[in-house]
Amino acid sequence: MATLDECRTALEQLSAKFAAGGGKVDLDRTLGCTLTDLGTGFHGRLKDSRIQDIADGDDPNAKIRLILSSDDLVGLAAGTLDGKKAFTSGRLKIKAGVFDLLKLQKLM
């Protein structure tokens, strides 16, 4: 199980990975990230293919919610866990509108 600090770093790395990738998306949505094994998470804003204003805790009104374990978040950021495979296998759950899901697919 990864620590909260490792998860914060992983979320920042994931943000940089999204921004550096070729799939730029036009989204400006609140984002929540729930870490199932730690019982906590982070929230921020997904804008310009980056996760911005990352803060501790939950945002119950987040338009996009990522739900995964701390180790899976670290794996996504490190590139050892493929986002699309994690989603289809149920290791990564994403709660969002259909059109947002289609746009998010470009980032994964």
N, C-alpha and C positions, 0 to 999 in steps of 0.2 A: 504494500500500500504506500503510495506516494504521500509526501507531506503537503500541507497547504501551500508552503512557499514554493515547492517544486511544481505544484499545479499552477500557481500564479505565473511562474516563469514559463511553463509549458503553454499557457494561454497567450502570453506575449509572443512566444515563438510561433505559435499557430497563426497569430495575427500577421506577423512578418511573412510567414509562408503564404498566406492568402494574398497579401499585397504583392509579393514577388512573383506569384504564379501568373500564367497567361490569361486566366479567366477572370477578367474584371467584371464586377457586377454592379448594377445600379440599384443599390439598396440603402435605405436609411431606416433602420429598425432597432428597437431596444432588444437586447440579447441577455438571456439568463443561461447560466451554465450550472447545472446541478450535479454535484459529485456524490453518487449514491453511497459509496463506502465511507465517506467522511461526514455525511449528514449536513453538508453546507455547500457553498458554491460561490460564484462570482456573477456580477452583472456588468453590463456596459452597453455600448452602442456599436452596431455593425454598420459602418459607413465607408464608402470609397474602398471596398474590399479589405478593410482593416477593422479589427476590434478595438474600439477607442474607449477611453475613460473607464478602464477596468477597475472595479471596486469589489470589496468583500461583501458577501451576503447575497440574498435573493432579491429579485424584482418580480413580485407576483404578477405584474402587468406586462412583462416582457412579451413582445410580439413573436420572438423566436426563442425557443428553449432547447438547449442541448442537455441530454441526460446520459451520463456515462460514469464509469468508475475513474478514480484518480489515476490508476495505472494506464487505463486506455487513453486518457487525455494526454499523458506523457508520451505514450506510444504514437498517437496522432501527430504530436508536435515533432517527435524525433524521426518520423517517417517509417517506423517499424510496424505501424498499424495503418492499413489503407482505410480511408474514410468511407468509401463506397462499400467495401466489404464489411466494415464494422456496422454500417447502417443496415445492410441487407441481412446480416446475421443477428441483429438485435443488440449488439454490444453498444451501439450508439443509437439513441433515440432522439429524434428531432420533432418538436412540436412547432408547427408553423403553418401558414396558409399554403395552399397548393402552388401558387405562383412564386412565393418565396422559396419553397422547396426546390422548384425548378431552377431558380437562380443560384441557390446554394450549391446545387450539384456542380456548377462550374468551378466553385472554390475547392471542392473536395477532390 
